[in-house]
Amino acid sequence: MDLTTMTFAQLRELQVQVTEAIKVREKTEQAAARQQIFAIAHSAGLSLQELIGSAKSQPKKTVAVRYQHPTDATLHWTGRGRQPLWIEQWLASGRSLSDIDVTAMKA
C-alpha cells in the first residue's frame, strides 16, 4: 500500500479503519489472555477468586521509626531509602546515628 498516492480523504478513512481494527484486536486479545489465565488457574486447581484474593490479602507492613530527632519529634526516619536532609545535616555536624537510634534507646 503506497500512502503517497492516496488523497487526504482516503488517508482519513484509512485512519478510521485502523483505529477500529485496533479496538477490535485489543478486545480479542484481551479475551484470549483472560481465557488463558482462567485455564492456568483451573489447571492449578484454583478459582480465579482464590488467585486474585491471595495477592490482595497481604496488607502492607509499616516500618517502625528507627531514628528520631532529639528535639523535633516530627523528624524521623525508618533507616530505609534515601537519608532525609536532617539526617545528612546531623551526620555532617560530626554526630552519629547511634545518638538518635530509637531502637537502641528502647533496648
ABEGO torsion letter per residue (X at the ends): XBAAABBAAAAAAAAAAAAAAAAAAAAAAAAAAAAAAAAAAAAAGBBAAAAAAAAAABBBBBBBBABBBAABAABBBAGBEBBBAAAAAAAAAGBBAAAABAAAAAX
